[in-house]
Amino acid sequence: MNIQEAAQALLQAERTKQPIAPLTETNPNMTVDDAYRIQLAQIEEKKGQGATVAGLKIGLTSKAMQDMLGVYTPDYGFILNTMVHDEETPIDASAYIEPRVEFELAFYFKKTLQGTVTIDDVIDAVDYVVPSIEIIDSRIADWKIKFEDTVSDNGSSAGAILSSAKTKLSDIADITAIPVTAYKNGEFFDEATTAAVLGNPLEAVVWLANAVREYGITIQAGTFVLSGAVSKAVPFVAGDVFEADFGPLGKVRAAFAKEAVVK
């Protein structure tokens, strides 16, 4: 398949808010390697336009999402600086096509991870942990995606909101037992624990660090990793406000503007 043509089609869909048909339908023989190369082509173009890599995201870490796609391995995508939002600034919901939010732990790194990575390497490299909300969206029409579609589409990532509440990893008794309680417009709607992320969010980061090496990518000091959703993704519309309480780690909030933001 033509990697650049597919990348341009997805970039155009993002710009115009007009989603495209699944790439797996128009290119039935596409491979996972094709999909990651399509993803990287888009990231390289955006970097060429001035964007920088702020972090990486891991997707498909929960059983619910894996069952939905019938795929039992995670995927990953990039979070660019242009995709990071402040908790206190309302976000323009009209910037997306069919968006949803997910709640997850974000790990910030003080050391670059290189070579074959173990969980001890990750623990040594992490600076601190914060609660986060990921905005996901699909440039593929109606979320009609297979694994290769979501990989091509940057892991369906669209944005991130990171809490200012920082906790050192050494101050967390059990990273797998952090409770997460989610609220939409002040009403409770879901709860989970961080064990939902591959049994241990740190194991998700280990998987990521070793997976990205295939494409010459490393988790860099000064960047973060969204380690995967602890519960189901939730749609939102303009005016919605979400808050996730991560117990001892603090809270994170995302507010979507009631009207389109004029730029």
N, C-alpha and C positions, 0 to 999 in steps of 0.2 A: 504494500500500500504506500501511498505518498504521504510521508510523515509531515512535511511542511504544509501541504494542502489541508490535512486534517487539523493541524495546529491553527492555521489561519481561520478555518471554519468555526472553531471553538472561540477564538479571540473575537471574531465578528459577532458571534452569538452573545458573548459577554457585553460587548459594546452596545449592541442594538437592543438587547433584552428579547431577542427573537431566537428561541432555542432551536436546535437542529435535531434531526433524526438520529437514533443511536448509531454510533460508528460501527457497532457489531452487526448492524443490519446492512449498512451500505458497504461494509468491508468484512464479510463473514469469516475470512481467513486470518484476520488480525490476531497478533499474539500479545502476550503480556509485555514482552520487550518492545513491540511497536507502541504500546500504550504509554510506557514510561518515556520513550523517546518523543512522543507527541507532547507529553507533559513538559519535558525539559525544553523542547523547542519554544513553547509559550513562555516559560520562565526566562529563557535567554533573551527573548525579544523584549520582555518587560524590563529586564535588567539593562538592556541596551537603551531603553527609554528613561533610565535613571532610577528605577526601583532597586532596592537592596533586599537581601534575604534576612528577615527578622527571626524566622524560626521554621520549624518543620511540624507537620501534623501527622498523626497516625490515625488511620481509620479502620473500620471493620474489626474492632477489638472485642465487641460484645457479642454474645451468642445470638441476640435478637437480630442484629444487623447481618451477621454471618448467615443466619438461617434465611433472611429475606432474600439475599443474593445467591444462596447456595454455594458460598465460597468460604473456606475455613482457613484462610490466611489473611493477615492484615494487609493494608496498603498504606501509602504515604503520599503527601503532597507538601507544597511550600506555602509559608505565610510570608508575604512580602511586607515591607514597611508601610506600603500604601493600603494594606488590609487591616492594620491594627487600629483599634478605636479606644477612646478614653471612656471610662465608666460614667463620667459626668456630662458627656456631650451626646445629645440625642443623635441617633444614627438614622440615615435616610433609608427607609424600607423600600422606596421606589427604585433604589439602585440595584435591586435583585429581581430574579424571575419568579422563583417559587421557593423562597428561603425557609430554613428551619434553624433552630438553635440546639446545641448540645452542651452538656456541662462536663468539665474534665479538669484534671490536674495539669498544670504546666510546670515543667522543670526548666530552670535557668542554669546555664553552664558557665563555670569559671575556667574550665580547661577544655581543649579540643580533644575529641575522642578519635583515636586513630588505630589502625590495625584491627585484629580480631578483638571484639569487645565483650567483656564479661560483666556480670552484675556488679562486681566489686569495682570495676573500672568506672561504671556509671555513678556509683555512690561517691567515688573519689572526685569525679568531675563536676557533680552538681553543686551549684552555689546555694540555691534556695528553691522553694516550691511556692506556687501561688494558685489559688482558685482561678478558673478561667471559663469563659463561654466561647464556643466556636460557632460562627455563622456558617452554615453550609448551604449550597445552592446547586442547581443542576442546569448546565447549559445544554443538557440533553432533554428533549421535550418530555414532560410529564413524569420525570424521574424514572423513565423506562430504561433502566441501566443494568448492564451486566458488569462483571468485574473490570473488564478491559475499558468499558465506557467511563466508569468513575475514575480509574487511574488516569486515563487520557485527560480527563477534566480536572486535573490537579487534585484528585481525591475529593472532588465535589466541594472543595474549600472555597470560602468567600470572605472570611473575616475572623477576627479574634478580639476579645475583650479580656484584659488581664487585670486581676485585682492588684491593688497596691499593698495588700497584706502578705508579707514575706515570712516564710518559716524555714529555718535551716533543717536539712534532712535529719541531722543528728538530734533534733528536738522532737522528732515524730516517733512515737513509740512503735506504731505499726502502720506502715504505709498502705497496707491492704485493708485496713479497718476504718478509714476515714468516712464518716457518714455524710451524705449529700442530700439535702432537702431542697426541692425546687418549688418556686412560687411564680405564678403568672398573674400579673395585675393584682398582687396581694393575696391571691388564693393558692393554697397548697395544691399541687397536682402530682408530685412524684417524689420518690425517695429511693436511694440505693447506697451502696458502699463502693469504695474504690477497688474492692476485690472483683468487681464486674469486668475490670480491664485485664483480660488474660490471667486472672487470678492475682496479679501484682503489676501495677503500672510500671515499675522498674523493669520488669521483664519485657514489657512493650518497648521501652526505650532501647534495651539490649537488642531486640529484634530489629528495630529501626537502624541503629548504628551499623549493624552488620549488613542489612539489606541495601543501604544507600551506597556502600563501598563499590558495588558492582558498576555504578555509574560515576565513580570518581568523586563522590560527595562525602563530606564528613560533617558531623555535628560540631559546629565551631564554638569556641569560647565567646561569650557575649550574646549568644542566641538562645532561644527557648525551644522546647518540644511540647506540643499538646499531645498528651499520652493516650487519648482515646476516651470516647464518651462513656460515662458511667451508667447512662440510662437512655431511653429512646429519644430520638430527635423530635422536636416539637415545632410545628409551623407557627409563623407570626405574621401580623399585619401592622400597618402604621398605627402608632399609639400604644402598642403593647409594651409592658415593662416586665422584665424577668429578673429574679434574684435567686441565687443559689447559695445556700448556707453550708459550708464545708466544716462545720463544727469547730474544732480547735484551730483550724487553719484560717478561719474568717469567711468573709462573704465576697461575692462578685455580682455586679449588677449590669444589665444592659437595657437601655431605654431606646425605643424606636420613635422617631419624630411623628407627630400627628399629621403633619403635612410634608410634602416633598421639600427637601432642603434646596434652596436656590443657591447655585454656586457662581 
